[in-house]
Amino acid sequence: MSSKFAERMNVVKPSAIRELLRLGADPQIISFGGGYPDPAYFPRTELAQAYKDVLTDPARHSLSD
């Protein structure tokens, strides 16, 4: 069976970021490298209020400037 990739792909090394993300999928590992914080720690009430303040204040141009 022939390869569907160019010959140069034989020397491409794996991405470090892809490896971090793969390790981050393991529930036994807490990875700080992928940038995925636990949503349980998000201050949801405070964020909702901040979004509301920014998006409902007519003097602000939060979505256009």
C-alpha positions as a Markdown table, in Angstrom:
| # | Residue | x | y | z |
|---|---|---|---|---|
| 1 | Met | 0.0 | 0.0 | 0.0 |
| 2 | Ser | 1.4 | 3.4 | -0.9 |
| 3 | Ser | 1.6 | 6.3 | 1.5 |
| 4 | Lys | -0.8 | 9.2 | 1.0 |
| 5 | Phe | 1.7 | 11.7 | 2.4 |
| 6 | Ala | 4.7 | 13.4 | 0.8 |
| 7 | Glu | 8.0 | 11.7 | 1.3 |
| 8 | Arg | 9.2 | 14.7 | 3.4 |
| 9 | Met | 6.6 | 13.7 | 6.1 |
| 10 | Asn | 8.9 | 10.8 | 7.1 |
| 11 | Val | 11.2 | 13.2 | 8.9 |
| 12 | Val | 8.6 | 15.5 | 10.5 |
| 13 | Lys | 8.8 | 15.3 | 14.3 |
| 14 | Pro | 5.7 | 15.3 | 16.5 |
| 15 | Ser | 4.5 | 18.6 | 17.9 |
| 16 | Ala | 5.3 | 19.4 | 21.5 |
| 17 | Ile | 1.9 | 21.0 | 21.9 |
| 18 | Arg | 0.2 | 18.0 | 20.5 |
| 19 | Glu | 2.1 | 15.8 | 23.0 |
| 20 | Leu | 1.0 | 18.1 | 25.9 |
| 21 | Leu | -2.6 | 17.9 | 24.8 |
| 22 | Arg | -2.4 | 14.1 | 24.6 |
| 23 | Leu | -1.0 | 13.9 | 28.1 |
| 24 | Gly | -3.6 | 16.4 | 29.3 |
| 25 | Ala | -6.4 | 14.0 | 28.3 |
| 26 | Asp | -5.2 | 11.5 | 30.9 |
| 27 | Pro | -7.3 | 11.9 | 34.0 |
| 28 | Gln | -4.4 | 10.9 | 36.2 |
| 29 | Ile | -2.3 | 13.8 | 35.0 |
| 30 | Ile | -2.8 | 17.5 | 35.9 |
| 31 | Ser | -1.3 | 19.4 | 33.1 |
| 32 | Phe | -0.6 | 23.1 | 33.3 |
| 33 | Gly | 0.9 | 23.2 | 29.9 |
| 34 | Gly | -2.2 | 23.0 | 27.7 |
| 35 | Gly | -3.9 | 26.0 | 29.2 |
| 36 | Tyr | -7.1 | 24.3 | 30.2 |
| 37 | Pro | -8.1 | 25.4 | 33.7 |
| 38 | Asp | -10.8 | 23.5 | 35.6 |
| 39 | Pro | -14.1 | 25.2 | 34.8 |
| 40 | Ala | -15.3 | 24.5 | 38.3 |
| 41 | Tyr | -13.0 | 27.3 | 39.5 |
| 42 | Phe | -14.3 | 30.0 | 37.2 |
| 43 | Pro | -16.0 | 32.8 | 39.1 |
| 44 | Arg | -19.2 | 32.4 | 37.0 |
| 45 | Thr | -21.3 | 35.0 | 38.9 |
| 46 | Glu | -18.7 | 37.6 | 38.7 |
| 47 | Leu | -17.9 | 36.9 | 35.0 |
| 48 | Ala | -21.6 | 37.1 | 34.1 |
| 49 | Gln | -21.9 | 40.5 | 35.9 |
| 50 | Ala | -18.8 | 41.8 | 34.1 |
| 51 | Tyr | -20.1 | 40.7 | 30.7 |
| 52 | Lys | -23.5 | 42.2 | 31.4 |
| 53 | Asp | -21.9 | 45.5 | 32.5 |
| 54 | Val | -19.7 | 45.7 | 29.4 |
| 55 | Leu | -22.4 | 44.7 | 26.9 |
| 56 | Thr | -25.3 | 46.8 | 28.3 |
| 57 | Asp | -23.5 | 50.1 | 28.9 |
| 58 | Pro | -24.4 | 52.2 | 25.8 |
| 59 | Ala | -21.4 | 54.5 | 26.4 |
| 60 | Arg | -19.0 | 51.6 | 25.8 |
| 61 | His | -18.1 | 50.4 | 22.4 |
| 62 | Ser | -16.9 | 47.0 | 23.6 |
| 63 | Leu | -17.7 | 45.2 | 20.4 |
| 64 | Ser | -16.5 | 47.7 | 17.9 |
| 65 | Asp | -13.4 | 49.5 | 19.2 |
